């Protein structure tokens, strides 16, 4: 694992993409910055972070024979890697909010952005971007967000967390080229936020209705049971969990 530390850049994902285009980038390279000025999340959301108190980093991983059909398995294994490390660091009530937000209790502490380079029908490499709220004592204007400090009352060593998280992400990504989709799905669903609980869902037309998360398909679609045993599957842009 090769770690590159930078003081301030626009985006760790963008930095790695530029490196991959211009050089023969070393596999398992990690880029971390103390200040990310244009971080991005899912659905084009902006990832906000406080300089010197959060972790913003990206991991570059090559693959030799990973089918493009298994793109959601990338999300699964990265989510599992982050959850495993946070549980090890005694962060309470860690879960995964579909598709890959990491939660502590009812609030989000970690965001993930995965970008893939495709060649024919295979994923040549991926860049995994992670934003983790660590030592912030407050997150003004973000009522659904939290930090590890807020959840535990402890201050964390950012370098120690970085090494643990990066190593676990890389280890889990290595497993992807082994044929373990069913095992990954079971582990992922065991940590799924609000699984088998009545929740509120908002569709693309802003209409809300109750439902119960029953699982996630191999392609990453959310399986929800609504009233009268009506089962629906949703893609990322089709529904929002309001809980």
N, C-alpha and C positions, 0 to 999 in steps of 0.2 A: 504494500500500500504506500503510495507516494502522496504526501500531503503538501499542498501549496497554500501558504498563508498570505493573505493580502489585506491591506488596511481598509481600502474603500473601492468598490466597483459597483457598476449598475446592477448586474445580475450574475450570480455564480453559474447558473445554467448557460447563459449566453457566453460567458467567458470560456467555458469548456467546449461549447459548440465551435467557437472561433478557433480554439486550439486544435480541435479534431480536424477542422478543415485545412489548417495551415501546416500541421506537423503530424508525424506518426506518433500520436499521443499514447503514452504508456498506459496499458490497461490498469484498472483499479486506481486511477488518479483521483484525488479528492481536493477540491478547492474550497477554502473557507475564508470568509471576510468578516472583519469586525463591524463593517458598515456596508449594507446593501441598499442602494438608492432607488432601484427600480425592480424590486422583487415581485414575482408574479405567482399567482395560485391558480386553482381550478376556475373555470368559467371566466377567465381574464381578470380575476380579482387581483387587487394589489395586496402584497404581503407586507405589513408594517412590522418593523422591528426596532428595538432600542439599542443604540450603539453600545457595545461592550457588555450588554446584559443578556443578549439572546444568541442563538446559534443559527447562522445562515450558511449552508454549505451544499455542495453538489458532488455526486459520485459518478465517475465514468466507468462503465463496464462493457466489455466486448463479449459477444457470443459467437459460437461456431455453428450451432445447428438448432437455433430456437425459432420455431414456427411463428409467423406473424399472428396466427390465430390464437396464440397464447398471450396476447398483450395484457389481458387483465390479470394473468398470473404474476406479472411484474408488480402490479399494484398490491396484490395479495401479499407477496413475500416481503415487500418493503414495509407494508403496514405491520406485518407480524414481527419483523426485525425491530422496528421502533418500539412497538408495544412490549416486546420481550425485555429490551434494555430498560425502559422506564419502570417496568415492574421490578426488575432487579435493583433499581435505584430507589425502590419503595415509594414510588408515586402512587397515590391511591386511586382505586376504581378506574383503571385504564381500560379503554375499549376503542373500537374502530367504528366511526360513523361513516356509513357508505358514501362514497366509494373508498376513501382513504384518509379521512381526517382522524387524528388521534385525539381522544378525549380523556380528561381526568374528571371523574364524576360527570356533571352535566355540561362541562365547558370544554372548548377546543384549546389544546395547547400546542398542537403541531399540524402544519400543513405540508403537503407533498405535491410536487409537480414532476411528472415523468415524461420525458420526451425521447422518442425512438427514431433511429435511423434504419430505414428498411432497404433491403437489397433483395429483389425478386420477392419471394414469399417468406423471407426470413428477417428477423431482427438482427442487424449487424452489431449495433451497440445501443445502449440506453444511457441517458443522463438523468440521474435522480436528484432533484432539488428538494431540500428540506429546510423548513423554517420552524424553529422551536423556541417558544417563549420560556426562558430559563429563570433569570434572576430579577425580572421586573416586579416591583412592589405594587404597581398599578398599571392598568391598561385602559386609559380614559377613552370613552367613546366606543368601546368594544365590549358590550355587556355579555356576549356569549363566549368571550375568550378568557383564558387564564394562563398563568405561568406555573412552572414547577415550584417556585418560591411561594406563591400564593397558596398552592395546594398542600405544601409540606411544612412551610415555615423555615426551610433550610436554604442556605446559599450553596450553589453547586459550582464545581470546578469545570469551566467550559472546555478546557483541553481534555480532561478525563472523559467527559461526556462525548466529545467529538470522536475520540479514538474508539470508544465502546460502540457508538452508533454506527460509525463508518465500517468498522470490522464486521459487525453483525449484518449490515446491509449487504456487504460483499459476500459474506458466507452464504446468506440466503439466496442471493442471485446466482451463485455457483450451483446451487441445488436445482435451479430451474431446468437445466439441460438433462437432468435425470427425470424420468417420467413419474412425477408425483402429484398430478393435478388433484386427485380425490383427497389425498392427505392435506394438501394446501387448503382446499375448500373447507374441509372439516375444521381445521385450526382457525381459519379466518372467521367462519361463522360462529365459533365458540366465543369470539371476542366482539361480535357484532352488536353495536349500540342499539338498545331498545328492541332487540329481537324478541318476538313472542309477547310484546307489550302493545297495548292500544296506544296509537299515536295519531297525530294530525298530519295530513299530507296536502300539499298545494300543487295543483297541476299547472301546465303551461298557460292556462286561461285564468289563473289566480283563483280557481275554485278549490274549496277545501272540503275534505271528508276524512272520516276516521278509517284506520286500517291497522293491520298487524303485520310487521315484517316477519316473513317465514324463511327467508334465505336469499341467496344471490346465485344466479345461474353461472355456468362456466364462462359465459361471455361477459359477465359483469353486470347483468340486468338485475335490478332489485325486484324480488318477489313479494308482493303485498296481498294479503287477504282482506278484502273489504266485506261489507255487510252481505248477507245472503250467500255466503260461500263464493263470492265473486273474486277470483284470483286474477291479478294483473301483474304484468312485468313492465318495468320502467327503465328507460335509459337516463343518463345523467341530466339531460336538459328537459326531461319530460315531467319531473316531479321534484319537490323539495320537502324534506322532512322538517316539520315545524316543531314537533314534540312539545 
